[in-house]
Amino acid sequence: MARRKIVAGNWKMNMTPSEAVKLVEELKPLVASDDVDVVYCVPAIDIVPVVEAVKGSNVKIGAENFYIEDKGAFTGEISAPMLKDAGVEYIVIGHSERRDIFGENDILINAKVKKAFEAGLKPILCCGESLELRKKGTYLDWIKRQITWDLTGVTADQVKNLVIAYEPIWAIGTGETASSDQAEEVCKAIRENISEMYDAATAEAVRIQYGGSVNAGNAAELFAKPNIDGGLVGGASLKADFGKIVNYK
């Protein structure tokens, strides 16, 4: 059975609540699709109005971050149960900006993956290498290490419902894009790693996205590769072009 494509927009720290609702209304007819899962991963303050705005459409809502405790004295944080109750279905975990800017390591990311599943959220687990690692030629070893750490103690059944997003750090927001062959090489290696950690059926089920300057012009070529099951889209998810990426065929 073919894996269903999933295209998720990662809005990052963009869009006030009123701007978010306006964008959602504009995108609704453009992202309608019967055979692609569409997700908007939005800032925390936008979640409640955006969940309301997408009702009746095919769009699911994701969050960009959360903390591993359910509640307590963690000023400024948001918990997985809070997100679930607000109507969130997906959660981005381990994005390079969280790792690099906010110091999140693989031990915390692993705890987040487990907590997300416990709360009934579907993780979009990010991995990827720096330009330095790419040039050294050690990027596959690096990504294998990330995946192995991040999924420690996670069950095969959970992994089957996981989305993994391969995002080469050198291609995020730079306009640089990994070639379709470069992206396929890594996504194939990730699938092989899942097969080694679990089994072939789990590796076949898990969906692997490519992220890193995905746009209307390169989506079709990227998504045609056998191990690329869609995209995690940054800047292009904030404009009408997102509809062309969803309906890439």
C-alpha positions as CSV (number, residue, x, y, z in Angstrom):
1,M,0.0,0.0,0.0
2,A,1.4,3.4,-1.0
3,R,2.2,5.9,1.7
4,R,-0.1,8.9,1.7
5,K,1.8,12.1,1.1
6,I,1.8,14.8,3.8
7,V,2.6,18.4,3.2
8,A,3.0,20.5,6.4
9,G,3.5,24.3,6.6
10,N,5.8,25.4,9.4
11,W,4.9,29.1,10.0
12,K,7.7,29.6,12.5
13,M,7.3,33.0,14.3
14,N,5.0,34.6,11.8
15,M,1.4,35.7,11.6
16,T,-0.6,37.5,14.3
17,P,-4.0,35.8,15.1
18,S,-5.9,38.1,12.7
19,E,-3.3,37.6,10.0
20,A,-3.4,33.9,10.5
21,V,-7.2,33.7,10.0
22,K,-7.0,35.8,6.9
23,L,-4.3,33.5,5.4
24,V,-6.2,30.4,6.3
25,E,-9.3,31.7,4.5
26,E,-7.2,32.6,1.5
27,L,-5.6,29.2,1.4
28,K,-8.7,27.0,2.0
29,P,-9.7,26.6,-1.7
30,L,-6.1,26.4,-2.8
31,V,-5.0,23.5,-0.5
32,A,-8.1,21.3,-1.0
33,S,-6.9,17.8,-1.8
34,D,-8.3,14.3,-1.4
35,D,-5.0,12.4,-1.6
36,V,-2.6,14.6,0.4
37,D,-2.7,15.3,4.2
38,V,-2.3,19.0,4.7
39,V,-1.1,20.4,8.1
40,Y,-0.5,24.0,9.3
41,C,2.0,24.1,12.1
42,V,1.3,27.5,13.7
43,P,2.5,29.7,16.6
44,A,0.9,28.9,19.9
45,I,-1.1,32.1,20.0
46,D,-2.7,31.3,16.6
47,I,-3.8,27.8,17.4
48,V,-7.3,28.5,18.8
49,P,-8.4,30.9,16.0
50,V,-6.8,28.8,13.3
51,V,-8.5,25.5,14.5
52,E,-11.8,27.4,14.3
53,A,-11.0,28.8,10.9
54,V,-10.1,25.5,9.2
55,K,-13.3,23.7,10.4
56,G,-15.0,22.0,7.4
57,S,-11.8,21.9,5.4
58,N,-9.2,19.1,4.9
59,V,-6.5,21.0,6.9
60,K,-5.1,19.6,10.2
61,I,-3.4,21.8,12.8
62,G,0.1,21.3,14.3
63,A,2.0,23.1,17.0
64,E,5.6,24.2,16.7
65,N,6.8,23.4,20.3
66,F,5.7,22.2,23.7
67,Y,7.2,21.2,27.1
68,I,7.5,17.7,28.4
69,E,5.5,18.2,31.6
70,D,1.7,18.1,31.6
71,K,1.3,21.1,33.9
72,G,3.2,23.0,36.7
73,A,5.5,25.9,37.4
74,F,7.0,26.3,33.9
75,T,6.3,29.9,33.1
76,G,5.8,30.6,29.5
77,E,5.5,26.9,28.4
78,I,2.7,25.0,26.9
79,S,1.9,21.3,27.5
80,A,0.9,18.5,25.1
81,P,-2.5,18.0,26.8
82,M,-3.2,21.7,26.4
83,L,-2.4,21.4,22.7
84,K,-4.5,18.3,22.3
85,D,-7.5,19.9,24.0
86,A,-7.2,23.0,21.7
87,G,-7.6,20.8,18.6
88,V,-3.9,20.2,17.6
89,E,-3.1,16.9,15.9
90,Y,0.6,17.2,15.0
91,I,3.6,18.6,16.8
92,V,7.0,19.6,15.3
93,I,9.8,18.2,17.4
94,G,13.6,18.7,17.0
95,H,13.6,21.4,14.4
96,S,17.1,22.7,13.8
97,E,16.1,26.2,15.2
98,R,15.0,24.6,18.4
99,R,18.2,22.6,18.6
100,D,20.6,25.4,17.6
101,I,19.0,28.6,19.0
102,F,17.3,27.1,22.1
103,G,19.8,24.3,22.9
104,E,17.4,21.3,22.7
105,N,19.4,18.1,22.7
106,D,18.5,14.6,21.6
107,I,17.7,13.5,25.2
108,L,15.0,16.2,25.5
109,I,13.8,15.6,22.0
110,N,13.4,11.9,22.8
111,A,11.3,12.8,25.9
112,K,9.2,15.1,23.7
113,V,8.5,12.3,21.2
114,K,7.4,10.0,23.9
115,K,5.2,12.7,25.6
116,A,3.6,13.6,22.3
117,F,2.5,10.0,21.7
118,E,1.3,9.7,25.3
119,A,-0.9,12.8,24.7
120,G,-2.3,11.6,21.4
121,L,-0.3,13.9,19.2
122,K,1.6,12.9,16.0
123,P,5.2,14.0,16.1
124,I,6.9,15.5,13.0
125,L,10.4,14.7,14.0
126,C,13.1,16.8,12.4
127,C,16.7,15.8,11.6
128,G,19.4,17.2,9.4
129,E,23.0,18.2,9.0
130,S,25.0,21.4,8.9
131,L,27.0,22.5,5.8
132,E,30.2,21.5,7.6
133,L,29.0,17.9,8.1
134,R,27.8,17.8,4.5
135,K,31.2,18.9,3.2
136,K,33.0,16.4,5.5
137,G,30.8,13.6,4.1
138,T,29.7,12.4,7.6
139,Y,26.1,13.6,7.3
140,L,24.5,10.1,7.0
141,D,26.3,9.0,10.2
142,W,25.1,12.2,12.0
143,I,21.5,11.8,10.9
144,K,21.5,8.1,11.9
145,R,22.7,9.1,15.3
146,Q,20.0,11.7,15.6
147,I,17.2,9.2,14.7
148,T,18.6,6.5,16.9
149,W,18.7,8.8,19.9
150,D,15.4,10.5,19.3
151,L,13.5,7.2,18.9
152,T,15.1,5.3,21.8
153,G,12.3,3.5,23.7
154,V,9.6,4.4,21.1
155,T,7.6,1.4,19.9
156,A,7.3,0.2,16.3
157,D,3.5,0.9,16.4
158,Q,4.3,4.5,17.4
159,V,6.9,4.9,14.7
160,K,4.4,3.8,12.1
161,N,2.4,6.9,13.0
162,L,5.4,9.2,13.1
163,V,6.4,11.7,10.4
164,I,10.2,12.3,10.0
165,A,11.3,15.5,8.3
166,Y,14.7,15.6,6.8
167,E,15.8,19.2,6.8
168,P,19.4,19.9,5.8
169,I,20.3,22.9,7.9
170,W,22.2,24.5,5.0
171,A,18.9,24.6,2.9
172,I,16.6,26.1,5.5
173,G,15.6,29.6,4.6
174,T,18.6,30.0,2.4
175,G,17.0,29.5,-1.0
176,E,19.4,26.6,-1.4
177,T,17.7,23.3,-1.9
178,A,19.1,19.8,-1.7
179,S,18.8,18.2,-5.2
180,S,16.1,15.6,-5.5
181,D,18.8,12.9,-5.6
182,Q,20.5,14.3,-2.4
183,A,17.2,14.4,-0.6
184,E,16.3,10.9,-1.7
185,E,19.7,9.6,-0.6
186,V,19.1,10.7,2.9
187,C,15.4,9.8,3.1
188,K,16.3,6.3,1.9
189,A,19.0,6.1,4.5
190,I,16.6,7.1,7.2
191,R,14.1,4.4,6.1
192,E,16.9,1.9,6.2
193,N,17.8,3.0,9.7
194,I,14.2,2.5,10.8
195,S,14.3,-1.0,9.3
196,E,17.4,-1.8,11.3
197,M,16.0,-0.4,14.5
198,Y,12.6,-2.0,14.1
199,D,11.6,-4.0,11.0
200,A,10.8,-3.7,7.3
201,A,7.1,-3.2,7.9
202,T,7.7,-0.2,10.2
203,A,10.2,1.3,7.8
204,E,7.7,0.9,5.0
205,A,4.9,2.6,7.0
206,V,6.8,5.7,8.3
207,R,6.3,8.8,6.3
208,I,9.5,10.9,5.6
209,Q,9.3,14.5,4.4
210,Y,11.9,16.7,2.9
211,G,12.2,20.2,4.2
212,G,14.5,23.0,3.1
213,S,13.4,25.7,0.6
214,V,10.6,23.6,-0.8
215,N,8.6,25.7,-3.3
216,A,6.1,25.4,-6.1
217,G,8.9,24.9,-8.6
218,N,10.7,21.9,-7.0
219,A,7.9,20.1,-5.1
220,A,6.9,17.7,-7.9
221,E,10.4,16.5,-8.6
222,L,11.2,16.0,-4.9
223,F,7.9,14.3,-4.1
224,A,8.3,11.9,-7.0
225,K,11.2,10.2,-5.3
226,P,10.3,6.8,-3.8
227,N,11.3,7.6,-0.2
228,I,10.1,11.2,0.0
229,D,6.5,11.3,1.2
230,G,5.9,15.1,1.1
231,G,7.4,18.2,2.6
232,L,7.8,20.4,5.6
233,V,7.5,23.8,4.1
234,G,8.7,27.1,5.6
235,G,8.3,30.4,3.9
236,A,6.3,29.1,0.9
237,S,3.6,28.0,3.3
238,L,2.7,31.6,4.1
239,K,1.5,32.4,0.6
240,A,-0.7,31.2,-2.1
241,D,2.1,29.0,-3.6
242,F,1.5,26.6,-0.8
243,G,-1.6,25.4,-2.7
244,K,0.7,24.6,-5.7
245,I,2.9,22.5,-3.4
246,V,0.0,20.6,-2.0
247,N,-1.4,20.0,-5.5
248,Y,2.0,19.3,-7.0
249,K,0.9,16.7,-9.6
